[in-house]
Amino acid sequence: MKVLVDDLKKEHMKKIIVGGDFNMLPFYFYKSVPFFYQNQKRLLHEYLREEGFSNHCENGGYTLKSGFIKFELDGIYTRNVQPTQCGVEQSVMVSDHKPVWLEVDLAPHDAAANTAS
């Protein structure tokens, strides 16, 4: 993720949407043993926030179910984009993960029109 974010720093004013399967587990594996002291999801969210990204679908729902356990492994992050809605589509199965979607407002906004007098 650092390589991608470093490359996107060149595009600091552009509208950017990054999404996908980040395998954001709420724990860390060491040789197939889960350790709960390190939350990969929290670490990724913190890192991307520090780099100027927002996560608007953080509580969109689970994207993978394994037995009785539900995981939120996928995400969408934005920079310089105004999201309006997001979620996880539970009604379809296109892979082992449920699709995450994001609706954004791409209309140009006039800063002067947003100032109250």
C-alpha positions in Angstrom: 0.0 0.0 0.0 2.9 2.3 0.7 4.2 2.1 -2.9 0.7 3.0 -4.2 0.3 5.9 -1.8 3.7 7.2 -2.5 3.0 7.2 -6.2 -0.4 8.9 -5.6 1.3 11.8 -3.7 2.3 13.2 -7.1 -1.4 13.6 -7.8 -2.2 15.6 -4.6 -5.0 17.6 -6.1 -6.7 14.9 -8.2 -9.8 13.0 -7.2 -8.7 9.5 -6.2 -10.7 6.4 -5.3 -8.8 3.3 -4.2 -10.7 0.1 -3.5 -10.4 -3.6 -3.3 -9.7 -6.6 -1.3 -7.2 -5.5 1.3 -7.6 -8.6 3.5 -8.0 -6.3 6.5 -8.2 -8.9 9.3 -8.9 -7.8 12.9 -5.8 -9.8 13.9 -2.3 -10.6 12.7 -1.0 -14.0 11.6 2.5 -15.4 12.4 3.1 -18.8 10.9 -0.6 -19.6 10.8 -1.2 -18.6 14.4 -3.5 -15.6 14.8 -2.4 -12.8 17.2 -5.0 -10.4 18.4 -2.7 -7.7 19.6 -2.3 -6.2 16.1 -5.4 -5.2 14.2 -4.5 -5.0 10.4 -7.8 -3.2 9.6 -7.2 -0.4 12.2 -3.5 -0.1 11.1 -4.5 0.3 7.4 -7.3 2.9 8.3 -4.9 4.9 10.4 -2.1 4.9 7.7 -4.5 6.0 4.9 -6.0 8.7 7.1 -2.5 10.1 7.8 -2.0 10.1 4.1 -5.2 12.2 3.5 -7.6 9.4 2.5 -11.1 8.9 4.0 -12.9 5.6 4.5 -16.6 6.2 4.2 -17.7 2.6 4.1 -16.0 1.5 7.3 -19.2 0.0 8.7 -20.8 -1.1 5.4 -21.1 -4.7 6.5 -19.2 -8.0 6.1 -17.6 -8.8 2.8 -16.6 -12.4 3.5 -18.3 -15.1 5.5 -16.3 -18.2 6.6 -18.5 -20.6 8.5 -20.2 -18.5 11.2 -17.5 -15.8 11.2 -18.0 -12.6 9.2 -15.1 -10.4 8.1 -14.9 -6.9 6.6 -11.9 -7.5 4.4 -12.6 -5.1 1.5 -12.7 -1.3 1.5 -12.9 1.9 -0.5 -10.8 4.9 0.3 -11.1 8.4 -1.3 -9.2 11.6 -1.5 -10.6 14.9 -2.8 -13.9 13.1 -3.5 -17.3 13.7 -1.9 -19.0 10.3 -1.3 -22.7 10.3 -0.9 -23.5 6.6 -0.2 -21.7 3.3 0.1 -22.4 -0.2 1.2 -21.8 -3.9 0.7 -24.1 -5.7 -1.8 -25.2 -8.8 0.1 -27.7 -10.1 -2.5 -25.1 -11.2 -5.2 -22.2 -13.6 -5.2 -19.5 -12.7 -7.8 -16.6 -14.2 -5.9 -15.8 -15.4 -2.4 -16.2 -11.7 -1.3 -19.3 -9.5 -1.5 -18.9 -6.4 -3.7 -18.4 -3.0 -2.0 -19.9 0.0 -3.8 -19.5 3.8 -3.5 -21.6 6.6 -4.9 -19.8 9.9 -5.3 -20.7 13.5 -6.1 -18.5 14.6 -9.1 -20.2 17.9 -9.6 -17.8 20.9 -9.3 -18.4 22.9 -6.1 -18.0 26.6 -6.0 -16.3 27.6 -2.8 -17.8 31.1 -2.9 -21.4 29.6 -3.1 -20.7 27.6 0.0 -19.9 30.7 2.1 -22.7 32.1 4.1 -22.8 35.9 4.3 
